[in-house]
Amino acid sequence: MESKKTILELNKVSMHFGGLTAVDELSLDVKEGEIVGLIGPNGAGKTTVFNCVTQFYKEYTGDIYFQNHDGDQVDLRDYKVTDIAKLGLIRTFQNVELVKDLSILDNLLIGAHHHYETGIIQHILHTKKARSEEKRMKEKAYEILKFLKIYEIKDFYVAGQPYGILKKIEIARTLMSDPKLIILDEPAAGLNDQETDELETLIHQIRENYHTTILLIEHDMGFVMNICDRVCAINFGKFLAMDIPKNIQKNPSVQEAYLGKDE
């Protein structure tokens, strides 16, 4: 059986804020096609890890490598935060980041801006190439909206939409960028039980339909254990364990980090 390729690799990554160590020589890997969860108590350094991977933070030590669309392993430190999406690495945020005064469709088209080959002048002049590209992007957005079952409301403003719909729009926008790896920051936060169950199914469908890999942070342990192939647990920025969900649940170091040590 052919082993899966590593799509993301962190090698002894550390991040300091003054005297505070947020991430402490963390090493982990994500294989192509996996759904991997990053868990830990509040303040464990999870979001800091995401910010290092996506180059919001550049001051980390250690190495972070990513396999781009061409299959080449690249050092993410060599890229600006604005160029990370072009590599196929896309993230969402804890707080939904959408333009509320635009339609759902327009928010998706914004998500594909770095894929446009025509410039602003061509769009202003409404050239043939610009019209063709806009048509192609709209058709792509339509297919994604249908997949997520929100096509019928594509022309509605984002403002006023239920929170569960906003989460779907944000995920839809990531799919416009042809992601190799989607980083989801607390995707189930704020969702009710039914919406959370639907999200579990949706994430599996995204992996299968869009042939993408997923790395997520989530506090809902039931969600993590149901959906992930492997789970990496950290505490105070330090690696605790990485294993299949049922083994992580039984791991003494993980149990101690969440529940505290019995005296």
Backbone as numpy.savetxt, mean C-alpha at the origin, in Angstrom:
# Nx Ny Nz CAx CAy CAz Cx Cy Cz
9.31 -27.03 -7.36 8.46 -25.82 -7.36 9.34 -24.57 -7.36
9.06 -23.64 -8.28 9.87 -22.43 -8.39 9.60 -21.50 -7.22
10.68 -21.02 -6.58 10.52 -20.11 -5.45 10.14 -18.72 -5.94
9.36 -18.03 -5.13 8.91 -16.70 -5.52 10.05 -15.70 -5.39
10.06 -14.72 -6.28 11.08 -13.68 -6.24 10.77 -12.68 -5.12
11.82 -12.13 -4.56 11.66 -11.09 -3.55 11.39 -9.77 -4.25
10.27 -9.13 -3.92 9.91 -7.86 -4.56 10.34 -6.67 -3.71
10.37 -6.87 -2.38 10.80 -5.80 -1.46 11.69 -6.40 -0.39
12.81 -5.74 -0.14 13.75 -6.23 0.88 14.27 -5.08 1.72
14.12 -5.20 3.02 14.70 -4.25 3.97 15.87 -4.94 4.66
17.01 -4.29 4.66 18.22 -4.87 5.25 18.78 -3.93 6.32
18.56 -4.30 7.59 19.07 -3.56 8.75 18.72 -2.08 8.67
17.45 -1.79 8.45 16.97 -0.41 8.34 16.73 0.18 9.73
17.28 1.36 9.96 17.07 2.09 11.21 16.66 3.52 10.90
15.81 4.07 11.76 15.37 5.46 11.60 15.33 6.11 12.97
16.01 7.23 13.11 16.10 7.93 14.39 15.49 9.32 14.26
14.78 9.74 15.29 14.28 11.10 15.40 14.90 11.70 16.66
16.00 12.43 16.49 16.73 12.91 17.65 17.26 11.72 18.44
16.89 11.65 19.71 17.34 10.53 20.54 16.42 9.32 20.50
15.32 9.41 19.74 14.35 8.32 19.65 14.66 7.41 18.47
14.74 6.11 18.74 14.91 5.13 17.67 13.54 4.57 17.31
13.03 4.95 16.13 11.70 4.52 15.70 11.76 3.16 15.01
12.84 2.91 14.26 13.06 1.63 13.60 14.49 1.22 13.90
14.66 -0.03 14.32 15.96 -0.46 14.87 16.49 -1.69 14.13
17.33 -1.46 13.10 17.97 -2.51 12.32 16.98 -3.59 11.88
15.90 -3.14 11.26 14.84 -4.04 10.83 15.17 -4.66 9.48
15.07 -5.97 9.41 15.24 -6.69 8.14 14.00 -7.54 7.89
13.48 -7.47 6.68 12.35 -8.31 6.28 12.28 -8.34 4.76
11.52 -9.29 4.23 11.35 -9.36 2.78 9.89 -9.68 2.45
9.48 -9.25 1.27 8.14 -9.53 0.76 8.30 -10.21 -0.59
7.68 -11.37 -0.75 7.78 -12.13 -1.99 6.69 -11.71 -2.97
6.97 -11.87 -4.24 6.03 -11.52 -5.30 4.73 -12.30 -5.12
3.60 -11.60 -5.15 2.29 -12.23 -5.05 1.80 -12.48 -3.63
2.60 -12.12 -2.63 2.20 -12.32 -1.23 1.29 -11.20 -0.74
0.54 -11.52 0.31 -0.10 -10.51 1.14 0.59 -10.62 2.50
1.32 -9.58 2.87 2.12 -9.59 4.11 1.60 -8.51 5.04
1.42 -8.86 6.30 0.99 -7.90 7.31 2.16 -7.47 8.18
2.21 -6.19 8.50 3.20 -5.65 9.45 2.43 -5.23 10.69
2.68 -5.90 11.81 1.91 -5.64 13.02 2.82 -5.25 14.17
2.22 -4.66 15.18 2.93 -4.28 16.39 2.05 -3.34 17.20
2.34 -3.20 18.49 1.54 -2.30 19.34 1.66 -0.86 18.84
0.81 0.02 19.36 0.91 1.45 19.02 2.31 1.95 19.35
2.89 2.71 18.43 4.23 3.22 18.65 5.34 2.25 18.30
4.97 1.14 17.65 5.97 0.11 17.34 6.88 0.51 16.18
6.48 1.52 15.39 7.30 1.97 14.28 6.80 1.56 12.91
5.56 1.06 12.85 5.03 0.51 11.59 4.93 1.57 10.49
4.29 2.69 10.80 4.14 3.73 9.79 5.48 4.33 9.41
6.40 4.40 10.35 7.75 4.88 10.04 8.42 3.97 9.01
8.21 2.66 9.14 8.74 1.71 8.16 8.19 2.03 6.78
6.87 2.24 6.70 6.24 2.57 5.41 6.82 3.86 4.83
7.04 4.84 5.70 7.57 6.13 5.23 9.01 6.02 4.75
9.75 5.10 5.31 11.11 4.84 4.81 11.05 4.15 3.45
10.18 3.14 3.33 10.07 2.40 2.08 9.66 3.33 0.93
8.71 4.22 1.19 8.20 5.10 0.14 9.01 6.40 0.01
10.09 6.48 0.77 11.04 7.60 0.68 10.48 8.94 1.17
9.42 8.91 2.00 9.02 10.11 2.71 10.12 10.50 3.69
10.77 9.47 4.25 11.95 9.67 5.07 13.16 9.17 4.31
14.16 10.03 4.21 15.39 9.67 3.51 16.55 9.46 4.47
16.33 9.76 5.75 17.44 9.81 6.70 17.73 8.45 7.33
17.08 7.40 6.86 17.29 6.08 7.46 18.68 5.54 7.10
19.14 4.61 7.91 20.34 3.86 7.57 19.93 2.45 7.18
20.82 1.72 6.53 20.47 0.41 6.00 20.04 0.53 4.55
19.50 -0.53 4.00 19.17 -0.58 2.58 17.74 -1.07 2.36
17.08 -0.49 1.36 15.75 -0.93 0.96 15.77 -1.13 -0.56
15.51 -2.36 -0.98 15.55 -2.71 -2.40 14.15 -3.10 -2.89
13.88 -2.77 -4.16 12.58 -3.05 -4.76 12.79 -3.56 -6.18
11.96 -4.53 -6.58 12.01 -5.05 -7.94 11.04 -4.26 -8.80
11.55 -3.49 -9.76 10.70 -2.61 -10.55 9.97 -3.36 -11.67
9.26 -2.62 -12.51 8.46 -3.22 -13.58 9.31 -4.02 -14.56
10.57 -3.64 -14.70 11.46 -4.35 -15.63 12.10 -5.58 -15.00
11.80 -5.83 -13.73 12.38 -6.98 -13.05 13.75 -6.70 -12.46
14.17 -5.43 -12.48 15.48 -5.06 -11.94 15.35 -4.70 -10.47
16.34 -5.10 -9.68 16.35 -4.72 -8.27 17.00 -3.34 -8.14
16.27 -2.39 -7.57 16.78 -1.03 -7.44 16.84 -0.62 -5.98
17.78 0.28 -5.68 17.90 0.85 -4.35 16.96 2.04 -4.27
15.95 1.96 -3.41 14.93 3.02 -3.37 15.50 4.36 -2.94
16.62 4.34 -2.25 17.24 5.60 -1.83 17.63 6.47 -3.04
17.82 5.83 -4.19 18.22 6.56 -5.40 17.07 7.32 -6.05
15.85 7.19 -5.50 14.67 7.78 -6.13 14.01 8.80 -5.20
13.48 9.87 -5.82 12.70 10.85 -5.07 11.35 10.25 -4.71
10.75 10.80 -3.67 9.44 10.30 -3.25 8.42 10.42 -4.38
8.57 11.45 -5.23 7.62 11.65 -6.32 7.82 10.65 -7.46
8.93 9.94 -7.45 9.21 8.97 -8.52 8.94 7.52 -8.12
8.61 7.31 -6.85 8.43 5.94 -6.35 7.27 5.24 -7.07
6.19 5.97 -7.32 5.02 5.36 -7.97 5.35 4.85 -9.36
6.28 5.52 -10.05 6.65 5.10 -11.40 7.31 3.72 -11.39
7.87 3.34 -10.26 8.51 2.02 -10.14 7.48 0.91 -9.97
6.24 1.30 -9.59 5.20 0.31 -9.33 4.93 0.10 -7.86
5.41 1.04 -7.02 5.21 0.95 -5.57 4.25 2.07 -5.17
3.04 1.68 -4.75 1.96 2.64 -4.48 1.46 2.43 -3.05
1.13 3.53 -2.37 0.63 3.41 -0.99 -0.68 4.17 -0.79
-1.40 3.75 0.24 -2.52 4.52 0.75 -2.12 5.04 2.13
-2.99 5.86 2.73 -2.67 6.49 4.00 -3.73 6.16 5.05
-3.36 6.35 6.33 -4.31 6.12 7.41 -5.54 7.01 7.22
-5.30 8.27 6.90 -6.39 9.21 6.61 -6.55 9.27 5.09
-7.75 9.04 4.62 -8.00 8.97 3.18 -7.58 10.28 2.52
-6.72 10.20 1.51 -6.19 11.36 0.82 -6.84 11.48 -0.56
-7.97 12.17 -0.62 -8.69 12.35 -1.88 -9.04 13.83 -2.06
-9.30 14.23 -3.30 -9.71 15.61 -3.59 -11.23 15.65 -3.54
-11.77 16.17 -2.46 -13.20 16.06 -2.20 -14.06 16.87 -3.17
-13.50 17.93 -3.75 -14.28 18.79 -4.64 -14.27 18.31 -6.09
-13.66 17.14 -6.33 -13.66 16.54 -7.67 -14.51 15.28 -7.67
-14.87 14.83 -8.85 -15.66 13.60 -8.96 -14.80 12.39 -8.63
-15.46 11.27 -8.41 -14.75 10.01 -8.16 -13.88 9.67 -9.37
-14.41 9.82 -10.56 -13.65 9.53 -11.78 -12.41 10.41 -11.87
-12.55 11.70 -11.61 -11.41 12.61 -11.71 -10.33 12.27 -10.69
-10.73 11.78 -9.52 -9.75 11.36 -8.53 -8.92 10.19 -9.04
-9.54 9.29 -9.78 -8.81 8.17 -10.37 -7.84 8.66 -11.45
-8.29 9.59 -12.26 -7.44 10.10 -13.33 -6.22 10.82 -12.76
-6.40 11.49 -11.63 -5.27 12.12 -10.94 -4.26 11.06 -10.52
-4.78 9.91 -10.09 -3.91 8.82 -9.65 -3.03 8.26 -10.74
-3.39 8.53 -11.99 -2.61 8.02 -13.13 -1.75 9.09 -13.77
-1.59 10.24 -13.10 -0.94 11.39 -13.74 0.48 11.09 -14.20
1.21 10.24 -13.46 2.60 9.99 -13.84 2.72 9.03 -15.03
1.58 8.48 -15.47 1.59 7.61 -16.65 1.29 8.37 -17.94
0.89 9.63 -17.80 0.59 10.42 -19.00 1.87 10.75 -19.76
1.84 10.52 -21.04 2.98 10.85 -21.89 2.86 12.26 -22.47
1.64 12.74 -22.59 1.43 14.10 -23.10 1.56 15.11 -21.96
2.03 16.31 -22.31 2.23 17.35 -21.32 1.03 18.27 -21.21
1.14 19.24 -20.30 0.02 20.13 -20.03 -0.34 20.98 -21.25
0.66 21.37 -22.05 0.39 22.18 -23.24 -0.46 21.40 -24.24
-0.12 20.11 -24.41 -0.89 19.29 -25.34 -2.33 19.12 -24.88
-2.52 19.07 -23.55 -3.88 18.94 -23.04 -4.65 20.25 -23.19
-3.95 21.36 -22.99 -4.61 22.66 -23.16 -5.03 22.84 -24.62
-4.14 22.41 -25.55 -4.44 22.53 -26.98 -5.37 21.43 -27.47
-5.59 20.44 -26.58 -6.50 19.34 -26.90 -6.07 18.61 -28.18
-4.79 18.29 -28.22 -4.23 17.62 -29.40 -4.79 16.21 -29.53
-4.59 15.64 -30.70 -5.10 14.30 -30.98 -4.50 13.28 -30.01
-3.19 13.40 -29.75 -2.53 12.48 -28.84 -3.08 12.62 -27.42
-3.31 13.85 -27.01 -3.85 14.10 -25.67 -5.26 13.52 -25.54
-6.08 13.71 -26.58 -7.45 13.16 -26.55 -7.43 11.64 -26.49
-6.54 11.04 -27.26 -6.43 9.59 -27.28 -6.00 9.05 -25.93
-5.04 9.74 -25.31 -4.54 9.29 -24.01 -5.61 9.45 -22.93
-6.34 10.54 -22.97 -7.40 10.76 -22.00 -8.49 9.69 -22.13
-8.83 9.34 -23.36 -9.82 8.29 -23.60 -9.36 6.95 -23.03
-8.08 6.64 -23.27 -7.52 5.37 -22.77 -7.54 5.32 -21.24
-7.19 6.43 -20.60 -7.16 6.48 -19.14 -8.57 6.39 -18.56
-9.54 7.01 -19.23 -10.93 6.93 -18.75 -11.45 5.50 -18.86
-11.14 4.84 -19.95 -11.57 3.44 -20.10 -10.96 2.55 -19.03
-9.71 2.81 -18.72 -9.04 2.06 -17.65 -9.73 2.33 -16.31
-10.05 3.59 -16.05 -10.74 3.95 -14.80 -12.11 3.30 -14.73
-12.84 3.26 -15.86 -14.16 2.64 -15.88 -14.07 1.17 -15.47
-13.08 0.46 -16.00 -12.93 -0.97 -15.69 -12.64 -1.18 -14.21
-11.80 -0.31 -13.64 -11.48 -0.43 -12.21 -12.71 -0.13 -11.35
-13.45 0.90 -11.72 -14.65 1.26 -10.97 -15.71 0.15 -11.04
-15.81 -0.49 -12.19 -16.73 -1.63 -12.32 -16.28 -2.78 -11.44
-14.98 -3.04 -11.44 -14.42 -4.10 -10.61 -14.73 -3.88 -9.14
-14.68 -2.61 -8.72 -14.94 -2.27 -7.32 -16.41 -2.00 -7.03
-17.25 -2.13 -8.09 -18.69 -1.96 -7.96 -19.10 -0.55 -7.53
-18.38 0.45 -8.04 -18.75 1.85 -7.77 -18.82 2.65 -9.08
-18.97 1.96 -10.19 -19.01 2.64 -11.49 -20.22 3.57 -11.60
-21.34 3.15 -11.03 -22.58 3.93 -11.17 -22.48 5.31 -10.53
-21.56 5.49 -9.60 -21.44 6.79 -8.91 -20.17 7.52 -9.35
-19.61 7.15 -10.50 -18.32 7.70 -10.94 -18.32 9.22 -11.08
-19.49 9.81 -11.42 -19.55 11.25 -11.64 -19.97 12.02 -10.39
-20.19 11.32 -9.29 -20.53 11.99 -8.03 -19.27 12.61 -7.42
-19.46 13.69 -6.68 -18.34 14.28 -5.95 -17.90 13.34 -4.83
-16.61 13.38 -4.52 -16.09 12.58 -3.41 -16.68 13.07 -2.09
-16.83 14.38 -1.95 -17.40 14.96 -0.73 -18.78 14.36 -0.46
-18.98 13.92 0.77 -20.27 13.38 1.17 -20.42 11.88 0.99
-19.42 11.22 0.40 -19.50 9.78 0.22 -19.25 9.06 1.56
-19.91 7.92 1.78 -19.66 7.14 3.00 -18.20 6.71 3.08
-17.74 6.48 4.31 -16.32 6.17 4.53 -15.90 4.91 3.78
-16.77 3.92 3.75 -16.43 2.68 3.03 -16.21 2.91 1.55
-16.99 3.83 0.96 -16.81 4.19 -0.45 -15.50 4.94 -0.65
-15.16 5.83 0.28 -13.90 6.58 0.18 -12.70 5.63 0.18
-12.78 4.59 0.99 -11.70 3.59 1.02 -11.58 2.90 -0.34
-12.72 2.58 -0.94 -12.70 1.94 -2.26 -12.13 2.86 -3.32
-12.46 4.15 -3.24 -11.94 5.11 -4.21 -10.42 5.19 -4.10
-9.92 5.21 -2.88 -8.47 5.30 -2.69 -7.78 4.06 -3.25
-8.37 2.90 -3.01 -7.80 1.67 -3.57 -7.88 1.70 -5.10
-9.00 2.19 -5.62 -9.15 2.30 -7.08 -8.05 3.18 -7.67
-7.73 4.24 -6.98 -6.70 5.16 -7.48 -5.33 4.48 -7.52
-5.05 3.61 -6.55 -3.78 2.90 -6.59 -3.71 1.98 -7.82
-4.84 1.39 -8.19 -4.85 0.46 -9.32 -4.63 1.16 -10.65
-4.89 2.46 -10.70 -4.64 3.23 -11.92 -3.14 3.30 -12.24
-2.30 3.05 -11.24 -0.86 3.20 -11.41 -0.15 1.90 -11.76
-0.91 0.86 -12.11 -0.32 -0.44 -12.45 0.66 -0.91 -11.38
0.20 -1.05 -10.13 1.13 -1.33 -9.04 1.71 -2.74 -9.07
2.98 -2.86 -8.75 3.60 -4.15 -8.47 3.42 -4.47 -6.99
3.50 -3.42 -6.16 3.32 -3.57 -4.72 2.43 -2.45 -4.22
1.35 -2.81 -3.53 0.47 -1.83 -2.89 0.72 -1.88 -1.40
1.00 -0.73 -0.81 1.17 -0.61 0.64 -0.09 0.02 1.21
-0.79 -0.73 2.04 -2.05 -0.29 2.62 -1.83 0.04 4.10
-2.10 1.29 4.46 -1.91 1.74 5.85 -3.27 1.74 6.55
-3.50 0.71 7.34 -4.75 0.51 8.10 -5.98 0.56 7.20
-6.07 -0.33 6.23 -7.20 -0.30 5.29 -8.56 -0.56 5.93
-8.59 -1.30 7.05 -9.89 -1.63 7.67 -10.31 -0.63 8.73
-9.46 0.35 9.02 -9.79 1.34 10.07 -11.06 2.09 9.69
-11.99 2.17 10.63 -13.23 2.91 10.42 -14.32 2.15 9.70
-14.05 0.91 9.30 -15.05 0.12 8.60 -15.86 -0.72 9.59
-17.14 -0.97 9.25 -17.93 -1.87 10.09 -17.61 -3.32 9.73
-18.23 -4.26 10.43 -17.89 -5.67 10.24 -18.16 -6.15 8.81
-19.29 -5.73 8.25 -19.62 -6.15 6.88 -18.62 -5.58 5.87
-18.27 -4.30 6.05 -17.31 -3.67 5.14 -15.93 -4.30 5.27
-15.58 -4.70 6.48 -14.28 -5.35 6.69 -14.25 -6.71 5.99
-15.33 -7.46 6.09 -15.41 -8.76 5.40 -15.31 -8.57 3.89
-15.99 -7.54 3.38 -15.94 -7.25 1.95 -14.52 -6.86 1.52
-13.82 -6.12 2.40 -12.45 -5.70 2.08 -11.51 -6.90 2.01
-11.69 -7.87 2.89 -10.88 -9.09 2.84 -11.00 -9.75 1.46
-12.24 -9.91 1.02 -12.48 -10.53 -0.29 -11.89 -9.68 -1.40
-12.06 -8.36 -1.29 -11.58 -7.45 -2.33 -10.06 -7.51 -2.47
-9.35 -7.54 -1.36 -7.88 -7.56 -1.42 -7.39 -8.83 -2.09
-8.03 -9.95 -1.81 -7.65 -11.19 -2.49 -7.95 -11.10 -3.99
-9.07 -10.48 -4.33 -9.43 -10.32 -5.75 -8.44 -9.40 -6.47
-7.99 -8.36 -5.78 -7.01 -7.44 -6.37 -5.71 -8.18 -6.66
-5.28 -8.99 -5.72 -4.06 -9.75 -5.95 -4.20 -10.65 -7.18
-5.33 -11.33 -7.30 -5.52 -12.27 -8.41 -5.73 -11.55 -9.74
-6.57 -10.54 -9.73 -6.95 -9.87 -10.99 -5.88 -8.93 -11.51
-5.15 -8.29 -10.60 -4.15 -7.28 -11.00 -2.72 -7.77 -10.79
-2.57 -9.02 -10.39 -1.25 -9.65 -10.25 -0.29 -8.77 -9.45
-0.76 -8.35 -8.30 0.03 -7.44 -7.48 0.33 -8.07 -6.12
1.28 -7.48 -5.44 1.71 -7.89 -4.10 1.21 -6.84 -3.12
0.90 -7.25 -1.89 0.31 -6.31 -0.93 1.03 -6.41 0.41
1.40 -5.24 0.94 1.98 -5.12 2.28 1.07 -4.18 3.05
0.63 -4.61 4.24 -0.32 -3.77 4.97 -0.01 -3.69 6.45
-0.41 -2.56 7.02 -0.46 -2.35 8.47 -1.92 -2.42 8.87
-2.20 -3.11 9.95 -3.58 -3.15 10.41 -3.62 -3.53 11.88
-4.50 -2.84 12.65 -4.66 -3.15 14.07 -5.70 -4.24 14.32
-6.56 -4.48 13.35 -7.58 -5.52 13.46 -6.91 -6.87 13.23
-6.60 -7.58 14.33 -5.83 -8.82 14.22 -6.61 -9.93 13.53
-7.93 -9.92 13.68 -8.74 -10.90 12.97 -8.59 -10.73 11.46
-8.62 -9.48 11.02 -8.45 -9.16 9.61 -7.08 -9.61 9.11
-6.04 -9.30 9.87 -4.67 -9.66 9.49 -4.51 -11.17 9.38
-5.00 -11.88 10.37 -4.82 -13.33 10.40 -5.63 -14.03 9.30
-6.75 -13.43 8.92 -7.57 -14.02 7.86 -6.99 -13.81 6.47
-6.33 -12.69 6.28 -5.99 -12.28 4.92 -4.53 -12.51 4.53
-3.62 -12.54 5.50 -2.19 -12.52 5.18 -1.60 -13.91 4.98
-0.65 -13.99 4.06 0.13 -15.21 3.87 1.21 -15.31 4.95
1.84 -14.17 5.23 2.83 -14.09 6.30 2.62 -12.79 7.07
3.07 -12.79 8.31 2.94 -11.62 9.17 4.29 -11.34 9.81
4.69 -10.07 9.77 5.91 -9.63 10.44 5.52 -8.80 11.66
5.99 -9.20 12.83 5.68 -8.48 14.06 6.91 -7.70 14.51
6.70 -6.43 14.87 7.78 -5.60 15.39 7.32 -4.94 16.68
8.28 -4.48 17.48 7.98 -3.75 18.70 9.13 -2.79 18.97
8.80 -1.53 19.22 9.81 -0.48 19.39 10.80 -0.49 18.22
10.27 -0.74 17.02 11.08 -0.71 15.81 11.94 -1.94 15.60
11.91 -2.88 16.54 12.74 -4.08 16.43 11.94 -5.27 15.88
12.60 -6.09 15.10 12.00 -7.31 14.56 11.73 -8.30 15.69
10.51 -8.84 15.73 10.17 -9.89 16.69 10.09 -11.25 16.01
9.31 -11.33 14.94 9.11 -12.61 14.25 8.44 -12.37 12.91
8.65 -13.31 11.97 7.93 -13.29 10.71 7.58 -14.71 10.35
6.28 -14.98 10.19 5.85 -16.36 9.99 4.42 -16.35 9.45
3.87 -17.55 9.24 2.47 -17.64 8.86 1.61 -17.21 10.05
0.38 -16.75 9.79 -0.43 -16.16 10.86 -0.60 -17.03 12.11
-0.88 -18.32 11.94 -1.15 -19.14 13.13 0.09 -19.28 14.01
1.27 -19.25 13.41 2.50 -19.33 14.20 2.80 -18.00 14.90
2.46 -16.90 14.24 2.64 -15.58 14.86 1.76 -15.46 16.09
0.53 -15.96 16.01 -0.39 -15.89 17.14 0.15 -16.64 18.36
0.91 -17.71 18.11 1.44 -18.53 19.19 2.81 -18.08 19.67
3.42 -17.14 18.98 4.80 -16.74 19.28 4.88 -16.02 20.62
5.69 -16.49 21.57 5.77 -15.87 22.90 6.20 -14.42 22.88
7.14 -14.05 21.98 7.60 -12.66 21.91 6.50 -11.73 21.44
5.68 -12.21 20.51 4.56 -11.40 20.01 3.50 -11.26 21.08
3.20 -12.36 21.76 2.20 -12.32 22.83 2.63 -11.36 23.94
3.90 -11.37 24.27 4.41 -10.48 25.32 4.31 -9.02 24.89
4.62 -8.74 23.62 4.56 -7.36 23.11 3.15 -6.81 23.19
2.16 -7.65 22.93 0.77 -7.19 22.92 0.12 -7.24 24.30
0.45 -8.26 25.06 -0.26 -8.50 26.32 0.55 -8.16 27.55
1.86 -7.97 27.39 2.72 -7.71 28.54 3.18 -9.02 29.17
4.23 -8.92 29.94 4.83 -10.11 30.56 4.19 -10.37 31.90
3.77 -11.62 32.11 3.19 -12.00 33.40 4.27 -11.99 34.47
3.93 -11.41 35.59 4.88 -11.38 36.71 4.75 -12.68 37.52
